[in-house]
Amino acid sequence: MIIGNIELTWLGHASFLIKDKKTIYIDPYKLKQTEKTDIILLTHSHYDHCSIEDLRKIVKDGTIIVCPADCQSKINTLDVKIKTLILEPGQEIYIEKIKIKAFPAYNVNKHFHGKGEYWNGYIIEIDGKKIYHAGDTDFIPEMAGLEEQKIDVALLPVSGVYTMNADEASRAAFIIKPKIAVPMHYGEFAGTNEDALRFMDLCESEGLSCKILEKD
């Protein structure tokens, strides 16, 4: 998927590769094709989002890992000279001209991702384009403030069980109003292609553009 000068690739589950002047992985997991990367964003420490096996395939000396504090102990086992930047929801940083802001991600009616754990979603701004990766989250009140961010692409979990389901994700998309909504977090532990298709149908019924990405 091309957004301006940015190439966005879905790698399955909640994992994405963003390529512009820098290479950025988000929650790399079960990677089939790998390349050494400049930046890695981790949403939380669960093994399907903070996979040391996959991190070892893509880190190099100088790789910057942005993550919540609960990933720190895992990252410390890596044997290259990386730089770790700990972010909590509401905090933001610049890596050269790339702006990264941590956004709340939590469950409201499940016990898997507690609100007090400081796990993250991210808003990544590159070359004037904004990509929102929601992380493992339900439809939460904080999303009401995202419309003013003018998100270009919203990557939203749709599987249910551990995150919001397709219906809840479509309501989130309607609140956020991205230029394009993309379903994720399905087909691995919970959720199917049918969840992604339902999400797309619900979005389009509200006049929202949605794209289902092919897994790379």
N, C-alpha and C positions, 0 to 999 in steps of 0.2 A: 504494500500500500504506500503510495507516494503522497506526502503532505508538503507542498512547497518544494524545498530542497531536501526534505527528510524522507528516508526510507524506513518504514515501520513493518516489521515481520513478526507474526505470531509463531511461537515455537512450541505451542501446546500448553495446556493448563493455564497458569497465570504468567507464563514466561514470554518475554518479548525482546526483540533486538531493534535498537534504534541506531541508524547510521546517518551521520551528517559529516561535519568535520571531525567529530569524535565518534567512537563506537561505544554504545551504552547497552548493557544487558539489564533487564529487570527480572528478578526472581528466576535465575537460570535453573532449569530442572530437566533432567533426562535429555540433555542436548545430544543431537545426532551429528550436527556439524558445528564446529567451534572455531573461533579465532580469538587471539589475544585482544583484550579490551582495555579501554581507557577508564571507563566508569562502570560500576555495578551498583544498582539500587536494590536493596532487600527490604521487603515490607515487614517481615517478622521472622522468628527463629524456627518455625515449623519446618521439618525436613524437606517438604515439597516446595519451599520458598527460599530457604537458606540451606542449599545442598552443597556440602563441602566437596563431595565428589565432583560436582559440576564446576564449582568455583576453581578448583585446582586446574581444570582444563583451560580456563580462560584468563586467569590472572597473570600478570607479569610484573616485574619491578616497576613501581610507579603507579600501578592501578589504584584508583580511588574507589573505596567502597563506602557508600552512604547507607546508613541503616539505623534502626532503633537500638537501644542499649542491650536488648536481650539477645542480639546476634553476636555480641563482642566475644564471648568465650569460644564460640565456634570459629570465628575469623582468626583468632589468635593461633590456631593450629596450622595456618597456612605458612609455607616456608619460603615465601618471597617477600620483598620489601614493598608492602602496600601501605597506603594511607587510609586510615579509617576516620570517617566523619559521622559522629552520632547526632541524629536529629530527632526531636520530638515534634508532635503535631503543632503547627503554627510557626515553627522555625524554618528559615530558608537560608540558602547559601548560593553563591555563584562559583562555578568552576569555569574559569575563563569567562566566556560570554553565555554560558548555559546556566539558567536559573532553576534551582530545584527547591521546591517547598513541600514540606511534610504536611499531610492532611490526615485528620482522624480516620481511623478504620477500626470498627468494633461491631460486635453482635449486640442486639437489643433484646432478643428473646432466646438466646442460645448461650452455652457456656464455653464455647471454643475460643473466642477472641474477646476477652473482657475489656470493658471501656478503660479501666485503670491500668492496662498493660502498656500503654503508649506504643501501640503498633501503628504502622503508617500506611497511608496511601501517598501518592506523590503527584504534584503538578510540575511538569517539566516544560520549560519554555526555551525554545531554540529558534533562532532566526525569526522571532515574532510569532511562532506557532506554539500553541499550548496543548500538551497531551496530559490527560488525567488518568492515572492508573489507580483504581479505587482500592486495591489490596483486598484482603479477606474481610468483607464488611457486609453489614445489612444496610438497608435504606435508613440513613441516620439524619437527624435534624440539621446537622452542619452542612449537609449538601445543599440546603436552601441558599447558601451564600455563593454557590459556585456559578450561578447564572451570570453574575457580574464579572466573573473571570473571563468570560467569552472563550470557553474551551473549544478548541478545534476538534479534538478526538477524545472521547471518553471511553475508556476500557473498563467494562463493568462485569462483575461476576454474575452468573445467571443460574447456577446449578442448584441452589438451595442446599439444605443440610448444614453446611458450614458457613454459607453466605446467603445473601438474598437470592430469591428465585427469579424466574423470568418476569413474572408479573410485578414484583417489587422493583426489579431493576428497570423495568420500563417506566415506572413511576419516578424513579430517580432520574432517568434520562429526561423525562418531561420537565422536571424541576431544574436540572442542570442546563438543558437546551444546548448541547454541543452541536457543532456542525455535522459531525458524524458520530454515531454510537456504535461501539463494537463489543459484542459479547465475548466473555472469556470464562475461565475456571469451569469448564465442563469437559466431559469425556475422559476424565482420569479417575477420580474417586467417586464423583457424584455428577449427575447431569449428563445429558446426551445432546446430540445434534438437534433433536426435537425442541429442547429448551432454547437453543440459540434461534431456531426458526420461529418459535412462539414470541421470543423477545423481539425479533425483527418485525413480525406482524403487528405486535402491539405498538411498537415505535412508529411504524409507518401509518397506522390508523390514527395517530395523533399528529401526523405531518412531520415526523422526525426522520431524518436520513439515518439508515442503519446499514452496516456492511459486515457480513460474516467472512472472516479471513480464513483462507486455506492454511492448514498447519504446515510449516516448513520442516 
